[in-house]
Amino acid sequence: MSNKINEKTSEHILPPLPYADNALDPVISARTISFHYGKHHKAYVDNLNKLIAGTEFSNQSLEKIIAQTAGKADKTAIFNNAAQTWNHTFYWSSLKPKGGGEPPAELKKKLEASFGAVDVCKKELATAATSQFGSGWAWLVLDGAKLKVVKTSNADVPLAQGMKPLLNIDVWEHAYYLDYQNRRIDYVGAVLDKLINWDFAMENLG
């Protein structure tokens, strides 16, 4: 699942979900997906297209836009919408029906080398996701030669800090509130146990 640019209009396109909108039931409902993907994610794409029309960022990849606008106060709106477009596309691929379980052997080795055990990594992801104050994200990243867990606020993305994202968990309230209300810890636990896509992390590890 990747963000593409329409060659005729130079606009970013909302990519299709990698599964049906009810495929993550009962952990994440089709109702949540319809709002989260169909309203929130779409709005970031639409807003970004409006903001960059006729600018030097038109026809640039999300990664380039993020790199060129990160930390620049006069480009905050462009950064926020580009990063949130990227973050959400990455999030949908970080989940899969019947996910969780054992990571691929090579990834498991790397997780054990960095964290001591896969369960320790999962606990760190859960802690990052549940302790993030307000809106944000928990990430498994490659930082140099080591895997680590980080959290970011709002639209921030580890790409802007020179780290390579492997997977993420969205902890903005719109990601879980219809299904879990204020029980973020239950949402995070269910995602890690039943939906997290270790294969996607392995692909990103390269």
N, CA and C of each residue as an Amber inpcrd file, in Angstrom:
protein
   618
   0.8500000  -1.1910000   0.0000000   0.0000000   0.0000000   0.0000000
   0.8840000   1.2390000   0.0000000   0.8620000   1.9840000  -1.0720000
   1.7200000   3.1570000  -1.1440000   0.9190000   4.3420000  -1.6580000
   1.3720000   5.5320000  -1.2660000   0.7230000   6.7350000  -1.7580000
   1.2120000   7.0390000  -3.1560000   0.2870000   7.3060000  -4.0560000
   0.6510000   7.5910000  -5.4410000   0.1740000   8.9810000  -5.8370000
   0.7800000   9.5010000  -6.8850000   0.3950000  10.8060000  -7.4210000
  -0.2820000  10.5970000  -8.7610000  -1.4010000  11.2420000  -8.9490000
  -2.1080000  11.1940000 -10.2250000  -1.2880000  11.9620000 -11.2620000
  -0.8430000  11.2610000 -12.2810000   0.0470000  11.8800000 -13.2740000
  -0.6290000  13.0270000 -14.0290000  -1.9430000  12.9580000 -14.1830000
  -2.6440000  14.0030000 -14.9340000  -2.8640000  15.2640000 -14.1040000
  -3.1700000  15.0730000 -12.8190000  -3.5010000  16.2220000 -11.9690000
  -2.3880000  16.6070000 -11.0120000  -1.3600000  15.7520000 -10.8850000
  -0.2630000  15.9440000  -9.9270000  -0.7460000  15.9200000  -8.4760000
  -1.9170000  15.3470000  -8.2450000  -2.4620000  15.2880000  -6.8910000
  -2.1750000  13.9280000  -6.2500000  -1.9930000  13.9560000  -4.9340000
  -1.8400000  12.7020000  -4.1940000  -3.1810000  11.9830000  -4.1430000
  -3.1340000  10.6630000  -4.2050000  -4.3340000   9.8350000  -4.2470000
  -4.4530000   9.0590000  -2.9390000  -5.6730000   8.9810000  -2.4100000
  -5.9240000   8.1280000  -1.2460000  -5.8040000   6.6780000  -1.6980000
  -4.8000000   5.9340000  -1.2010000  -4.6440000   4.5490000  -1.6680000
  -5.7350000   3.6440000  -1.1100000  -6.0970000   2.5900000  -1.8250000
  -7.1140000   1.6700000  -1.3070000  -6.6010000   0.9310000  -0.0770000
  -7.5100000   0.5620000   0.7930000  -7.1410000  -0.2770000   1.9370000
  -6.6080000  -1.6180000   1.4310000  -5.6720000  -2.2270000   2.1760000
  -5.1530000  -3.5320000   1.7400000  -6.0660000  -4.7090000   2.0910000
  -7.2690000  -4.4130000   2.5920000  -8.2340000  -5.4570000   2.9630000
  -9.6140000  -4.8170000   2.9750000 -10.6440000  -5.6360000   3.0910000
 -12.0150000  -5.1190000   3.1520000 -12.2170000  -4.3170000   4.4330000
 -13.1750000  -3.3910000   4.4220000 -13.3390000  -2.5210000   5.5890000
 -13.8490000  -3.2510000   6.8280000 -14.3520000  -4.4880000   6.6560000
 -14.7850000  -5.2720000   7.8200000 -13.7980000  -6.3860000   8.1720000
 -12.6290000  -6.3840000   7.5310000 -11.6780000  -7.4930000   7.6860000
 -11.0060000  -7.5250000   9.0550000 -11.0270000  -6.3990000   9.7730000
 -10.3530000  -6.3440000  11.0700000 -11.3200000  -6.5450000  12.2340000
 -12.5930000  -6.7910000  11.9170000 -13.5770000  -7.1300000  12.9520000
 -13.1220000  -8.3820000  13.6950000 -13.3690000  -8.5250000  14.9910000
 -14.0460000  -7.5650000  15.8580000 -13.0940000  -6.5810000  16.5500000
 -11.7840000  -6.6640000  16.2540000 -10.8270000  -5.7910000  16.9510000
 -11.0440000  -4.3340000  16.5650000 -11.1490000  -4.0810000  15.2560000
 -11.4750000  -2.7450000  14.7580000 -12.6670000  -2.9100000  13.8220000
 -13.7470000  -2.2220000  14.1260000 -14.9960000  -2.4220000  13.3890000
 -14.9830000  -1.7240000  12.0350000 -15.8670000  -2.1870000  11.1560000
 -16.0460000  -1.5370000   9.8520000 -16.5040000  -0.0910000  10.0380000
 -17.2480000   0.1800000  11.1010000 -17.7050000   1.5490000  11.3740000
 -16.5130000   2.4570000  11.6630000 -15.5870000   1.9710000  12.4770000
 -14.3850000   2.7560000  12.7540000 -13.5810000   2.9790000  11.4800000
 -13.4230000   1.9140000  10.6860000 -12.6720000   2.0480000   9.4290000
 -13.3310000   3.0810000   8.5150000 -14.6640000   3.0770000   8.4660000
 -15.3590000   3.9930000   7.5560000 -15.0860000   5.4470000   7.9260000
 -15.0040000   5.7440000   9.2210000 -14.6930000   7.1020000   9.6540000
 -13.1990000   7.3960000   9.5630000 -12.4000000   6.4610000  10.0490000
 -10.9590000   6.6710000  10.1510000 -10.3120000   6.7830000   8.7670000
 -10.6010000   5.8280000   7.9280000 -10.0490000   5.8290000   6.5710000
 -10.8490000   6.7500000   5.6490000 -12.1720000   6.5800000   5.6590000
 -13.0120000   7.2940000   4.6960000 -13.1600000   8.7790000   4.9650000
 -13.0060000   9.1980000   6.2210000 -13.1410000  10.6220000   6.5620000
 -11.7950000  11.2450000   6.9330000 -11.1430000  10.7120000   7.9870000
  -9.9080000  11.3330000   8.4910000  -8.7460000  11.2270000   7.5010000
  -8.4440000  10.0090000   7.0680000  -7.3210000   9.8230000   6.1440000
  -7.5850000  10.5860000   4.8410000  -8.7930000  10.4850000   4.3300000
  -9.1400000  11.1900000   3.0960000  -8.9760000  12.7010000   3.2640000
  -9.3530000  13.2200000   4.4300000  -9.2430000  14.6660000   4.6590000
  -7.7890000  15.1280000   4.6280000  -6.8770000  14.3180000   5.1810000
  -5.4560000  14.6830000   5.1270000  -4.9630000  14.7610000   3.6830000
  -5.3650000  13.7980000   2.8730000  -4.9670000  13.7940000   1.4560000
  -5.5480000  15.0140000   0.7380000  -6.8320000  15.2670000   0.9510000
  -7.4890000  16.4030000   0.2910000  -6.8660000  17.7290000   0.7200000
  -6.6270000  17.8720000   2.0260000  -6.0300000  19.1140000   2.5340000
  -4.6240000  19.3160000   1.9850000  -3.8520000  18.2420000   1.9250000
  -2.4900000  18.3420000   1.3930000  -2.5200000  18.8210000  -0.0600000
  -3.3950000  18.2350000  -0.8460000  -3.4800000  18.6280000  -2.2590000
  -3.8140000  20.1120000  -2.4150000  -4.6970000  20.6100000  -1.5560000
  -5.0450000  22.0360000  -1.6160000  -3.8460000  22.9010000  -1.2200000
  -3.1300000  22.4710000  -0.1800000  -2.0250000  23.2700000   0.3450000
  -0.8310000  23.3440000  -0.6030000  -0.5950000  22.2840000  -1.3650000
   0.6190000  22.2630000  -2.2020000   0.3500000  22.6330000  -3.6580000
  -0.9050000  22.8230000  -4.0050000  -1.2240000  23.1700000  -5.4020000
  -0.4850000  24.4400000  -5.8110000   0.2650000  24.3550000  -6.9040000
   0.9860000  25.5170000  -7.4190000   2.2260000  25.9060000  -6.6450000
   2.6620000  25.0470000  -5.7020000   3.8740000  25.3410000  -4.9260000
   5.0180000  24.4400000  -5.3890000   6.1880000  24.6400000  -4.7720000
   7.3440000  23.8050000  -5.1250000   7.1630000  22.3570000  -4.6870000
   6.1510000  22.1110000  -3.8370000   5.9110000  20.7520000  -3.3360000
   4.9720000  19.9550000  -4.2420000   4.3770000  20.6210000  -5.1940000
   3.4840000  19.9320000  -6.1120000   4.2530000  18.8520000  -6.8750000
   3.6520000  17.6810000  -6.9700000   4.2480000  16.5440000  -7.6940000
   5.4380000  15.9070000  -6.9860000   5.6660000  16.2820000  -5.7180000
   6.7310000  15.6390000  -4.9410000   6.1530000  14.4960000  -4.1240000
   7.0000000  13.5110000  -3.8150000   6.5690000  12.3890000  -2.9750000
   6.3200000  12.8780000  -1.5500000   5.5260000  12.1140000  -0.8070000
   5.2730000  12.4630000   0.5900000   6.5680000  12.5400000   1.3800000
   7.4760000  11.5840000   1.1230000   8.7370000  11.5590000   1.8670000
   9.5340000  12.8360000   1.6440000   9.5600000  13.3230000   0.4110000
  10.2890000  14.5630000   0.1090000   9.6220000  15.7620000   0.7730000
   8.2950000  15.7940000   0.7090000   7.5720000  16.9000000   1.3420000
   7.8310000  16.9110000   2.8470000   7.7630000  15.7390000   3.4690000
   8.0100000  15.6330000   4.9090000   9.4150000  16.1210000   5.2480000
  10.3990000  15.6680000   4.4920000  11.7940000  16.0430000   4.7540000
  12.0040000  17.5490000   4.6180000  11.3300000  18.1680000   3.6690000
  11.5550000  19.5880000   3.3890000  10.7230000  20.5260000   4.2640000
   9.7250000  19.9950000   4.9540000   8.8660000  20.8620000   5.7680000
   8.9970000  20.6130000   7.2650000   9.6330000  19.5210000   7.6630000
   9.7550000  19.1820000   9.0870000  10.4890000  20.2930000   9.8400000
   9.8960000  20.7250000  10.9460000  10.5390000  21.7240000  11.7980000
  10.4560000  23.1540000  11.2920000   9.7670000  23.3850000  10.1790000
   9.6560000  24.7420000   9.6230000   8.2880000  25.3220000   9.9760000
   8.3070000  26.3470000  10.8030000   7.0630000  26.9040000  11.3370000
   6.1190000  27.3820000  10.2450000   6.6640000  27.9130000   9.1600000
   5.8010000  28.4330000   8.1050000   5.2610000  27.3310000   7.1950000
   5.7110000  26.0990000   7.4210000   5.2580000  24.9680000   6.5960000
   4.5300000  23.9140000   7.4420000   4.1060000  24.3180000   8.6460000
   3.5160000  23.3540000   9.5870000   2.2930000  22.6510000   9.0130000
   1.4130000  23.3960000   8.3760000   0.1850000  22.7820000   7.8550000
   0.5010000  21.7580000   6.7720000   1.4510000  22.0920000   5.9010000
   1.8420000  21.1400000   4.8520000   2.4610000  19.9010000   5.4830000
   3.3810000  20.1000000   6.4450000   4.0050000  18.9540000   7.1120000
   2.9480000  18.0760000   7.7750000   2.0420000  18.6920000   8.5480000
   1.0470000  17.9100000   9.2870000   0.2010000  17.0390000   8.3600000
  -0.2550000  17.6050000   7.2520000  -1.1120000  16.8420000   6.3450000
  -0.3410000  15.8140000   5.5310000   0.9020000  16.1340000   5.1440000
   1.7280000  15.1550000   4.4270000   2.1050000  13.9990000   5.3530000
   2.5210000  14.3340000   6.5730000   2.9350000  13.2940000   7.5240000
   1.7610000  12.4180000   7.9360000   0.6010000  13.0360000   8.1610000
  -0.5620000  12.2350000   8.5460000  -1.0560000  11.3650000   7.4020000
  -0.9220000  11.8500000   6.1780000  -1.2420000  10.9980000   5.0250000
  -0.3080000   9.7900000   5.0060000   0.9840000  10.0320000   5.1890000
   1.9790000   8.9490000   5.1910000   1.7540000   8.0140000   6.3720000
   1.5670000   8.5820000   7.5660000   1.4040000   7.7800000   8.7820000
   0.2200000   6.8260000   8.6680000  -0.8910000   7.3210000   8.1110000
  -2.0820000   6.4810000   8.0140000  -1.9190000   5.3700000   6.9790000
  -1.3290000   5.6980000   5.8500000  -1.0760000   4.6550000   4.8470000
  -0.2060000   3.5560000   5.4540000   0.7900000   3.9530000   6.2320000
   1.6900000   3.0130000   6.8880000   0.9410000   2.1880000   7.9440000
   0.0450000   2.8430000   8.6620000  -0.7320000   2.1750000   9.7110000
  -1.6120000   1.0610000   9.1470000  -2.3180000   1.3350000   8.0450000
  -3.1880000   0.2890000   7.4910000  -2.3860000  -0.9520000   7.1310000
  -1.1580000  -0.7680000   6.6520000  -0.3250000  -1.9230000   6.3130000
   0.3420000  -2.5550000   7.5320000   0.3550000  -1.8340000   8.6560000
   0.9050000  -2.3810000   9.8940000  -0.0690000  -3.3490000  10.5590000
  -1.2770000  -3.4200000  10.0100000  -2.3190000  -4.3200000  10.5250000
  -2.6900000  -5.3310000   9.4560000  -3.1280000  -6.4930000   9.8830000
  -3.6780000  -7.4610000   8.9340000  -4.6360000  -8.3940000   9.6570000
  -5.6470000  -8.9080000   8.9470000  -6.5300000  -9.8970000   9.5580000
  -5.7050000 -11.1000000  10.0190000  -6.0280000 -11.5920000  11.1920000
  -5.3080000 -12.7430000  11.7680000  -3.8170000 -12.4400000  11.8970000
  -3.5140000 -11.2340000  12.3290000  -2.1190000 -10.8550000  12.5680000
  -1.6620000 -11.2970000  13.9530000  -0.6420000 -10.6080000  14.4710000
  -0.0790000 -11.0000000  15.7640000   0.7390000 -12.2640000  15.6380000
   0.8070000 -13.0180000  16.7150000   1.5420000 -14.2930000  16.6910000
   3.0420000 -14.1090000  16.5950000   3.7040000 -15.1080000  16.0120000
   5.1700000 -15.1260000  15.9210000   5.6560000 -14.3070000  14.7340000
   6.6470000 -13.4490000  14.9330000   7.2490000 -12.7550000  13.7930000
   8.0240000 -13.7380000  12.9190000   8.3150000 -13.3870000  11.6560000
   9.1770000 -14.2120000  10.8160000  10.5160000 -14.4420000  11.5230000
  11.1480000 -15.5770000  11.2320000  12.3480000 -15.9990000  11.9660000
  13.4510000 -14.9370000  11.9870000  13.7060000 -14.3120000  10.8310000
  14.7850000 -13.3270000  10.7750000  14.4630000 -12.0950000  11.6160000
  13.2140000 -11.6480000  11.5600000  12.8060000 -10.5070000  12.3780000
  12.8450000 -10.8770000  13.8520000  12.4030000 -12.0850000  14.1860000
  12.4260000 -12.5350000  15.5790000  13.8370000 -12.4810000  16.1400000
  14.8180000 -12.9110000  15.3530000  16.2170000 -12.8590000  15.7930000
  16.6420000 -11.4340000  16.1020000  16.2790000 -10.5090000  15.2170000
  16.6570000  -9.1070000  15.3970000  15.9340000  -8.4940000  16.6020000
  14.6750000  -8.8670000  16.7900000  13.9350000  -8.3900000  17.9500000
  14.5690000  -8.8970000  19.2420000  14.9600000 -10.1700000  19.2350000
  15.5990000 -10.7440000  20.4290000  16.9470000 -10.1010000  20.6980000
  17.6820000  -9.7670000  19.6270000  18.9860000  -9.1200000  19.7980000
  18.8350000  -7.7150000  20.3860000  17.7640000  -7.0240000  19.9960000
  17.5690000  -5.6420000  20.4450000  16.8100000  -5.5230000  21.7690000
  15.8420000  -6.4280000  21.9740000  14.9810000  -6.3040000  23.1530000
  15.1520000  -7.4380000  24.1650000  15.7750000  -8.5310000  23.7440000
  15.8960000  -9.6970000  24.6140000  14.8420000 -10.7520000  24.3210000
  13.6350000 -10.3050000  23.9580000  12.5430000 -11.2270000  23.6190000
  11.4690000 -10.4530000  22.8640000  10.6910000 -11.1730000  22.0640000
   9.5980000 -10.5490000  21.3110000   8.5850000  -9.9280000  22.2710000
   8.2960000 -10.6200000  23.3820000   7.3250000 -10.1020000  24.3450000
   7.7690000  -8.7810000  24.9570000   9.0690000  -8.6130000  25.1160000
   9.5830000  -7.3490000  25.6590000   9.3200000  -6.2220000  24.6570000
   9.5420000  -6.5070000  23.3860000   9.2400000  -5.5290000  22.3420000
   7.7610000  -5.1620000  22.3680000   6.8890000  -6.1570000  22.4580000
   5.4510000  -5.9000000  22.4930000   5.0690000  -5.0670000  23.7150000
   5.6950000  -5.3430000  24.8520000   5.4120000  -4.5600000  26.0640000
   5.8690000  -3.1200000  25.8900000   7.0110000  -2.9300000  25.2400000
   7.5020000  -1.5640000  24.9960000   6.5760000  -0.8170000  24.0370000
   6.0890000  -1.5160000  23.0130000   5.1320000  -0.9000000  22.0910000
   3.8460000  -0.5250000  22.8290000   3.3710000  -1.4280000  23.6790000
   2.1480000  -1.1560000  24.4460000   2.3470000   0.0240000  25.3810000
   3.4950000   0.0840000  26.0460000   3.7820000   1.1930000  26.9590000
   3.8670000   2.5180000  26.2060000   4.5560000   2.5010000  25.0620000
   4.6720000   3.7230000  24.2580000   3.2950000   4.1940000  23.7980000
   2.4710000   3.2450000  23.3610000   1.1520000   3.5890000  22.8290000
   0.2090000   4.1000000  23.9140000   0.2610000   3.4910000  25.0930000
  -0.6730000   3.8690000  26.1550000  -0.1970000   5.0880000  26.9380000
   1.1100000   5.3450000  26.9360000   1.6340000   6.4780000  27.7070000
   1.7570000   7.7600000  26.8870000   1.5450000   7.6650000  25.5540000
   1.5820000   8.8650000  24.7220000   0.4620000   9.8090000  25.1650000
   0.8440000  10.9850000  25.6430000  -0.1550000  11.9340000  26.1320000
  -0.8350000  12.6050000  24.9500000  -2.1610000  12.4850000  24.8860000
  -2.8830000  13.0630000  23.7650000  -2.7000000  12.2290000  22.5100000
  -2.8180000  12.8850000  21.3740000  -2.7730000  12.1850000  20.0860000
  -1.3440000  11.8450000  19.6810000  -1.1970000  10.7700000  18.9210000
   0.1310000  10.4100000  18.4430000   0.2250000   8.9760000  17.9710000
   1.4490000   8.4620000  18.0030000   1.7590000   7.1720000  17.3900000
   2.8330000   6.4410000  18.2030000   2.7660000   5.1160000  18.1950000
   3.8600000   4.2770000  18.7000000   4.4710000   3.5590000  17.5010000
   5.7990000   3.4640000  17.4970000   6.5160000   2.9340000  16.3330000
   7.5680000   1.9040000  16.7290000   7.7110000   0.8870000  15.8870000
   8.9060000   0.0490000  15.8900000   9.7770000   0.5740000  14.7620000
  11.0200000   0.9470000  15.0870000  11.8950000   1.5620000  14.0900000
  13.2640000   0.8920000  14.0760000  13.9630000   1.1110000  12.9850000
  15.3690000   0.7490000  12.8810000  16.1500000   2.0470000  13.0360000
  16.9630000   2.1160000  14.0860000  17.7750000   3.2990000  14.3610000
  19.2280000   2.8810000  14.2970000  19.8860000   3.1660000  13.1660000
  21.2270000   2.6210000  12.9500000  21.1210000   1.1290000  12.7150000
  21.7830000   0.3540000  13.5640000  21.7300000  -1.1050000  13.4270000
  20.7670000  -1.7360000  14.4200000  20.1320000  -0.9230000  15.2500000
  19.3200000  -1.4540000  16.3420000  17.8400000  -1.1730000  16.1530000
  17.0150000  -2.1480000  16.5460000  15.5750000  -1.9360000  16.5740000
  15.2100000  -1.2840000  17.9000000  14.2910000  -0.3220000  17.8540000
  13.8360000   0.3100000  19.0910000  12.3980000   0.7500000  18.9430000
  11.7800000   1.0600000  20.0630000  10.4130000   1.5640000  20.0990000
  10.4650000   3.0460000  20.4380000   9.7260000   3.8510000  19.6620000
   9.6210000   5.2740000  19.9470000   8.1550000   5.6800000  19.8490000
   7.8420000   6.8340000  20.4000000   6.4940000   7.3950000  20.2320000
   6.6320000   8.8130000  19.7180000   5.6440000   9.2480000  18.9510000
   5.6400000  10.6020000  18.4150000   4.2900000  11.2470000  18.6840000
   4.3030000  12.5690000  18.7950000   3.0730000  13.3130000  19.0570000
   2.4340000  13.7730000  17.7520000   1.1260000  13.8310000  17.7550000
   0.3620000  14.4080000  16.6460000   0.7680000  13.8090000  15.3050000
   1.3340000  14.6130000  14.3830000   1.6840000  14.1110000  13.0490000
   3.1380000  13.6880000  12.9250000   3.9310000  13.8880000  13.9780000
   5.3690000  13.6270000  13.8550000   5.6430000  12.1850000  13.4380000
   6.7180000  12.0180000  12.6690000   7.0550000  10.7250000  12.0820000
   8.5550000  10.4840000  12.2440000   8.9770000   9.2600000  12.5950000
  10.4020000   8.9970000  12.7940000  11.2680000   9.2640000  11.5640000
  10.6640000   9.2460000  10.3750000  11.4120000   9.5830000   9.1540000
  12.1320000  10.9100000   9.3000000  11.4600000  11.8710000   9.9400000
  12.0150000  13.2180000  10.0810000  13.1800000  13.2500000  11.0560000
  13.3640000  12.1630000  11.8160000  14.4620000  12.0830000  12.7900000
  15.5330000  11.0990000  12.3400000  15.4680000  10.7000000  11.0720000
  16.4940000   9.8210000  10.5190000  16.3510000   8.3580000  10.8800000
  15.2040000   7.9700000  11.4110000  14.9590000   6.5670000  11.7510000
  14.0670000   5.9280000  10.6860000  14.1800000   4.6180000  10.5320000
  13.3980000   3.8970000   9.5200000  12.2140000   3.2010000  10.1850000
  10.9900000   3.6420000   9.9220000   9.8240000   2.9850000  10.5170000
   9.6290000   1.5690000   9.9830000   9.2580000   0.6570000  10.8880000
   8.9680000  -0.7310000  10.4980000   7.4780000  -1.0420000  10.6290000
   6.8430000  -0.5070000  11.6670000   5.3930000  -0.5890000  11.8160000
   4.9690000   0.4650000  12.8260000   3.6460000   0.7400000  12.8630000
   3.1700000   1.7240000  13.8310000   1.7920000   1.3700000  14.3660000
   1.4190000   2.0440000  15.4510000   0.0890000   1.9300000  16.0460000
  -0.4450000   3.3370000  16.2400000  -1.6140000   3.6020000  15.6940000
  -2.2510000   4.9090000  15.7940000  -2.9540000   5.0190000  17.1400000
  -2.6300000   6.0470000  17.9240000  -3.3350000   6.2560000  19.1900000
  -4.0610000   7.6030000  19.2360000  -4.3410000   8.1770000  18.0660000
  -5.3150000   9.2610000  18.0210000  -6.6680000   8.6620000  18.4240000
  -7.4970000   9.4280000  19.1050000  -8.7610000   8.8790000  19.5900000
  -9.6500000   8.3560000  18.4680000  -9.5680000   8.9790000  17.2750000
 -10.4480000   8.5070000  16.1970000 -10.1000000   7.0900000  15.7410000
  -8.9270000   6.5830000  16.1450000  -8.5300000   5.2230000  15.7630000
  -9.2750000   4.1560000  16.5590000  -9.7830000   4.5310000  17.7340000
 -10.3500000   3.4900000  18.6030000 -11.6130000   3.8820000  19.3700000
 -11.9880000   5.1670000  19.3670000 -13.0170000   5.6010000  20.3080000
 -14.3900000   4.9830000  20.0560000 -14.7700000   4.7630000  18.8130000
 -16.0810000   4.1630000  18.5340000 -16.1650000   2.7400000  19.0750000
 -15.0410000   2.0350000  19.0950000 -15.0260000   0.6410000  19.5400000
 -14.6640000   0.4820000  21.0190000 -13.7910000   1.3590000  21.5260000
 -13.2330000   1.1630000  22.8700000 -13.4650000   2.3360000  23.8160000
 -14.0910000   3.4150000  23.3390000 -14.2610000   4.6240000  24.1370000
 -12.8950000   5.0550000  24.7210000 -12.8010000   5.1920000  26.0390000
 -11.5440000   5.6750000  26.6300000 -10.5720000   4.5490000  26.9920000
 -10.8710000   3.3290000  26.5570000 -10.0380000   2.1800000  26.9420000
  -8.9120000   1.9590000  25.9110000  -8.0390000   2.9260000  25.7980000
  -6.9330000   2.8270000  24.8310000  -6.1030000   1.5680000  25.0690000
  -5.9130000   1.2150000  26.3370000  -5.0790000   0.0490000  26.6690000
  -5.6560000  -1.2350000  26.0690000  -7.0100000  -1.3480000  26.0380000
  -7.6420000  -2.5460000  25.4590000  -7.4490000  -2.5870000  23.9440000
  -7.5900000  -1.4380000  23.3140000  -7.3610000  -1.3400000  21.8550000
  -5.9270000  -1.7320000  21.5060000  -4.9710000  -1.1710000  22.2260000
  -3.5610000  -1.4460000  21.9320000  -3.2410000  -2.9220000  22.1370000
  -3.7290000  -3.4940000  23.2370000  -3.4830000  -4.9080000  23.5110000
  -4.0620000  -5.8090000  22.4360000  -5.2750000  -5.4850000  21.9850000
  -5.9250000  -6.2970000  20.9480000  -5.1910000  -6.1860000  19.6180000
  -4.7330000  -4.9760000  19.2750000  -3.9740000  -4.7930000  18.0310000
  -2.6990000  -5.6180000  18.0650000  -1.9670000  -5.5590000  19.1700000
  -0.6970000  -6.2830000  19.2620000  -0.8930000  -7.7970000  19.2450000
  -1.9650000  -8.2600000  19.8450000  -2.1940000  -9.7030000  19.9280000
  -2.8270000 -10.2910000  18.6620000  -3.6620000  -9.4940000  17.9760000
  -4.5000000 -10.0780000  16.9220000  -4.3490000  -9.4640000  15.5330000
  -3.7360000  -8.2680000  15.4340000  -3.6900000  -7.6020000  14.1330000
  -2.3070000  -7.1860000  13.6640000  -1.3470000  -7.0640000  14.5510000
  -0.0670000  -6.4640000  14.1470000   0.5790000  -7.2990000  13.0370000
   1.1070000  -6.6040000  12.0360000   1.6000000  -7.2630000  10.8240000
   3.1340000  -7.3500000  10.8600000   3.6330000  -8.4300000  11.4700000
   5.0880000  -8.6170000  11.5500000   5.7200000  -8.7810000  10.1720000
   4.9710000  -9.3410000   9.2300000   5.5040000  -9.5150000   7.8670000
   5.8150000  -8.1540000   7.2340000   4.9550000  -7.1630000   7.4880000
   5.1850000  -5.8220000   6.9670000   6.4510000  -5.2320000   7.5870000
   6.6450000  -5.4490000   8.8750000   7.8760000  -4.9740000   9.5370000
   9.0970000  -5.6230000   8.9060000   8.9940000  -6.9100000   8.6180000
  10.1140000  -7.6290000   7.9900000  10.4190000  -7.0490000   6.6200000
   9.3880000  -6.7640000   5.8430000   9.5850000  -6.1640000   4.5110000
  10.3140000  -4.8250000   4.6170000   9.9170000  -4.0080000   5.5940000
  10.5410000  -2.6980000   5.7590000  11.9630000  -2.8010000   6.2580000
  12.2480000  -3.8520000   7.0020000  13.6010000  -4.0800000   7.4870000
  14.5510000  -4.3460000   6.3330000  13.9770000  -4.9490000   5.2690000
  14.7500000  -5.1820000   4.0490000  15.7850000  -6.2670000   4.2070000
